[in-house]
Amino acid sequence: MILARTIAAVAALAVTGALAAPFAYVSNEGSGTISVIDTATDTVVRTITAGEKPRGIATSRDGSRVFVTEQAANALVAYDTANGERAGTVPVGRSPEATYLSPDGRTLSVAVEENDQIALVDATALKLERAIPVKGKNPEHAVWSPDGKLLFASAEDADSVDVIDVARGAVVASLKVGLRPRGIGFTPDGSRAYVAAENAGLVNVIDVKEQKVIATIPVALRSNGVTMHPDGKRVFVSSGGAGTVQVIDTATNKIVASVEVGQRPWNMALTPDGSKLYVACGRSGTVAVVDTKEYKKLREIAVGKLPWGVAMGPAR
């Protein structure tokens, strides 16, 4: 099956000169699996058996590895995407949540909930580099700024986002954003960050240089996932209580569209060209595919139980 997909991708490239569509990797915390979706056909082409309660998910730049946080193992685990086998395990602390690859592709950030710290892991050697304490309790996301110099860390049991200077390995500011901060997305130029505050029903707009909140945007119930479009003109916010994804125009900081997607939409990922958004809908057991030009749901793809996160990687 892998050989057939490789031959087909090479043939398509030779005929069209176009790169193969990426794969979307989905962590299913309820079934302990990773669903692999071919975004060209929007079908599940493989299921990788993972450990208990996989949540955070990221891929290597070349698509050869997929990384997931496995809460029962208190570890970040790497899987080989070619054969689905475990490539390595890195203990990171109690109850790891979201993981993100740095802009240079070298380091993974892992929010470690019960240790109140952000673990930094060498993505190639699969070794823990260091752990940075944060001020917010139960961190869930630690997202890199586009230049890789900062990490913004949100925490479930806090009303603030911690700003981490990566070189110093320390929190340099804590910004009040409202109850239960969740997802974070940066504009491509790194000038602003958008942070969802789930229990406040708000998205905060942060001036990164000044390190202050410059606007708040009311959104639907239980806002959590945040994904920035590659052009920086729109940011997508999932609202778990409303079953929708809202679209914010970054020029006006106004909601310009709302798309019904499924039950408890959570974390999301865009195709590299920004044309389609893939939304993990936990209670539906599906991933919703949204057309980002027409702002409409194209389809729902059945995956495992309780899908939590989505990450994009090159086809393998």
PAPAVO-694980 format. One record per residue: x, y, z of N, C-alpha, C in turn. Coordinates in steps of 0.2 Angstrom, whole numbers, plus 5000, padded with zeros to 4 digits. Layout:
<rs>
XYZXYZXYZ
...
</rs>
This chain:
<rs>
500449945000500050005000500450065000
501050065004501450125004501850134998
502050074995502350084988501950104983
501350084983500850104978500750184979
500650204985500550274986501150314983
501750294985502350324983502450334975
502250274972502250274964501750324961
501150324964500650364962500850444963
501150454968501350524970501850544965
502350504963502950514959502650524952
502150484950501850494943501450554943
501050574948500750634948501150694947
501750694951502250744950502550754943
502650694940502950694933502450724928
501850714929501350734924501150804925
501050824932500750884933501250944936
501850914938502250964941502050984948
501550954951501250974957501450924963
501550954969501750914974501150874977
501250814979500650774982500350814988
499750804989499350834994499650805001
499650845006499850825012499350775016
499650745021499250705025499050745031
498450725034498250755040498250695046
498650705051498750655056498250675062
497850635064497350645070497450605076
497550635081497650595088496950585091
496750515092496150495094496250475102
496150515107496250495113495850445116
495250435114494850385116494950315114
495250305108495450245105496150225105
496550275107497250265107497550255100
497350295095497550285088497750345085
498050345079498250405075497950385068
497450425066497150425059497550465055
497650435049498050465044497650475038
497450545036497050565031497450595025
497250565019497550595013497050655011
497350715011496950775010496750785003
497050744998496850744991496150714990
496050654994495450624994494950625000
495250655005494850655012494650595014
495050545014494950475016495550455021
495350415026495850385030496150325027
496850335026497250285022497650245027
497650255033498050215038497850235045
497850185049497750195057498350165060
498750215064499250195068499050185075
499250125078499150105085499650145089
499350185094499750225098499550205105
499850235110499750215117499150245120
499050245126498450265129498350345130
497850365127497650435128498150485124
498250475118498650525114498250585113
498650645114498250705113498650755108
499150785111499550835107499850795101
499950835095500150795089500550845085
501150825082501550865077501850815073
502150845067502550805062503150835061
503650795059504350825057504250855050
504750895049504650935042504650895036
504950835036504950795030504450745031
504050745036503450695036503650625038
504250615040504450545042504250525048
504150575053503950555060503250595062
502850565066502350595069502450585076
502350645080502450645087501850655091
501750615096501150625100501250625107
500950665111500950655119500550605121
500750555125500350505128500350515135
499750525137499650545144499750495149
499550435148499650375152500450365153
500850375148501550355148501950415151
501550475152501950535153502550555149
502350545142502950545137502750575131
503250595127503150615120503450555116
502950525111503150465108503250485100
503750465097503850465090503650405086
503250415081503150355076503350365069
503650315066503850315059503250315055
503150365051502550365047502550315041
503150295039503150245034502850175036
503050155042502750085044502350085051
502250145054501850155060502150125066
502850115066503150085071503450135076
503450125082503750175087504450185086
504650245085505350265084505750295090
505350305095505650335102505150355107
505350355113504950385118505350425123
505050485124505450535128505050555135
505250535141504850555147504850625147
504350655148504350735149503950755155
503650715159503250735165502550715165
502250735170501550705172501050745167
500650705164500050725160500250785154
500650755149500850805144500250815139
500150885137499650905133499850915125
499750975123499950995116500650995115
500850985109501550985107501651025100
502151065099502251105093502951095091
503051095084503751095082504051165081
504651185082504951245082504951265074
504951335073505051355066505651325062
506151315065506751285062506751205062
506251175064506151105064506551065069
506851095073507351055078507051035084
506651075087506351065094505651065095
505451015099504651015101504551045107
504051085108503851105114503251065117
503251045123502751005126502451035132
501851055132501551075139501451025143
501751025149501650965154501250995160
500650965160500050995164500250995171
500350935174500350925181501050945184
501550955180502150985182502251055181
501751095178501751165177502451185174
502551155168503151165165503151155157
503551185153503551165146504251125145
504151075142504751025141504951045133
505651045132505851055126506250995124
506050965118506350905116506650905109
507250875109507650875102507250825098
507050855092506550815088506950765084
507550765083507950715079508250665084
508550685089508850645094508350615099
507750645099507250625104507550615111
507750675113508050685120507750745123
507650745129507350805133507950855134
507850915131508450965132508351005138
507751025140507651055147506951065148
506751085154506051095156506051165159
505551205157505551275159504851285163
504951305169504351315174503951375171
503351365172502851425170502451445176
502151505176501751525182501051505182
500751495176500051465175500051395177
499451375180499351305182499051265176
499251205176499051165171499151185164
499751195161499751225154499551175149
499251195144498951155139499351165132
499451225130499751245124500451285125
500951275121501551315121501751325114
501551385111501651395104502251435103
502551425097503151455095502951525092
503351575093503251635088503551615082
503451655076503651635070504451635069
504751675073505551685073505851635078
505451595082505651545086505951575093
505951635094506251665100505851665106
505151655105504651655111504251595111
504051575116503451535117502951565121
502251565119501751585122501351525125
501351515132501051465135500351475139
499851445137499251455140499051395145
498651405150498551365156497851355157
497651295158496851285160496651325166
497051315171496851345178497251405179
497151455174497451525175497051565171
497151635172496851685168497351725163
497951685162498451725159498851675154
499251715150499651675146500451695148
500851645149501551665150501951665144
502351725144502851735138503451705140
503751655136504451625138504951655133
505451675135506051695131506451625131
506451595125506751535124507551535125
507851585123508551585124508751585132
508351625135508451625143508151565146
507651535143507351485147506951505153
506551565152506251585158505651625155
505151635160504551675159504751745160
504551785155504751855155504151905156
503551875155502951915156502351865157
501851885160501151855161500651905159
500251885154499751935152499051905153
498651945156497951925158497551925152
497151865151496751855145496051825146
495851815153495251785154495251715156
494751685159494751625162494851565157
495251525159495451455155495651475148
496251505147496551515141496751445137
496651445131496751385127497251395121
496951395115497351395109497651465107
498151455104498551515102498751515095
498751575091498951575084499351645083
499851645080500251705078500151725071
500151785070500151815063500851795060
500851785053501451765050502051805052
501951875052502551915054502651915061
502351885065502451885072502251945076
501951985073501752055077501152045082
500751995081500151985085500051915086
499751895092499551835094498751835096
498451785094497751775096497651715100
497351735106497251685111496551675113
496251615113495651595115495551585123
495051615126494951605133494251575134
494351505135493751465134493151485139
493251495145492751515150492551585150
492951625147492751695146492351705139
492351665135492051675128492351725124
493051735125493451785121494051755117
494151795112494851795109495251855110
495851855113496251905115496751925109
496851985107497352005102497952035106
498552005105499052025109499552055105
499852115106500352145103501052115106
501352075101501952035104502552075106
502652125102503252175104503152205111
502552235112502352275118502152225123
501952165122501752115127501152145131
500652155127500052185130499452165126
498852155129498252145125497952205122
497852205116497652265112496852265110
496552205110495852195109495652135111
494952135113494652065114494052065110
493952005108493351985103492951935106
492251955107491751905110491651845104
491651785107491551725102491051685105
490951625102490451575104490651535110
490251505113490351465119490951415119
491351415124491951375125492351375119
492651435118493151435112493751405115
494151365110494751335112495251335107
495151295101495651295096495751355092
496351375090496551435086497051415081
496851435075497351415069497351475064
497951505063498051565059498051545051
497751575047497851565040498551585037
498851555032499551565030499551645028
499051675025499051745023499051795029
498851765035498851815040498151855041
497751845036497151895035496551865039
496551795041496051765044496351725050
495951715055496051665060495451625062
495551565063494951515064494951495071
494351495074494251485082493751435082
493851375085493351325087493051345093
492351325093491951335099491651275101
491851245106491651175108490951175110
490651225114489951225116489451245110
489751275105489251295100489351245094
489851205094489951165088490051195081
490451255082490651295076491351315076
491551335070492151365069492051435067
492251485070492151555068492851585065
492651635060493251655056493251735058
493851755060493951825062494451855057
494251915054494651955050495151995054
495751985053496252005057496352085056
496152105050496152185049495652225053
495152195055494552225059494452195065
494752135066494652095072493852085074
493552075068492752055068492651985065
492151955068491951885065491551895059
491851865054491551875047491151805045
491251755048490851695046490851645052
490351595052490351545057490151485054
490451425055490351365051490151315056
489651275055489451225059489851165057
490151125062490651075060490451005063
490251005070490150945073490150955081
490150905085490050905092490750915095
490850965099491450975103492050985098
492051035094492651045090493251065094
493851045093494351055097494951085093
495451045092496051075089496051065081
496351105077496251105070496951115067
496951105060497551115056497351135049
497751175046497551195039498051165034
497851155028498351125023498751185022
499351175019499851225018499651285014
499251265009499051325005498451355008
498151335014497651375017496951355014
496851315010496251305006495751265010
495951215015495551175018495751175026
495251175030495351175037495151105040
495551065044495351005047495251015054
494650995056494451015063494250945067
494550935072494450875077493750885080
493250845079492650855083492550795087
492750805094492850755099492250705100
491650735101491050695103490750665096
490950695091490650665084491050605082
491650605084492150545082492350565074
492350625073492550645066492950695065
493250705059493650765057493250805052
493050865053492650905049493150945044
492950945037493350975032493051035030
493351095031493051165030493351195024
492951215019493251255013493351325016
493951355016494151415019493951475014
493751465008493551515004492851525004
492451475004491751475004491451475011
491851465016491651455023491051405024
491151345021490651295022491051225023
490651185027490851115028490751075022
491351045020491351005014491050935016
491350905021491150835023491450825030
491250765033491550745039491850675038
492450665041492750605040492750565047
492550505047492550465053493250445054
493450455061494150435063494050395069
494450395074494450355080493950395085
493950365091493550395097493950455100
493550505101493750565104494350595101
494350615094494850655091495050715095
495650725096495850785100496250835096
496750815092497250865088497350835081
497550885077497650875070498350905068
498750875064499350905062499450885055
499750935051499850915044500650895043
500750855038501350835036501350815029
501950815026502050795019501850725018
501550705012501350635010501950595010
501850535013502450485014502150415011
</rs>
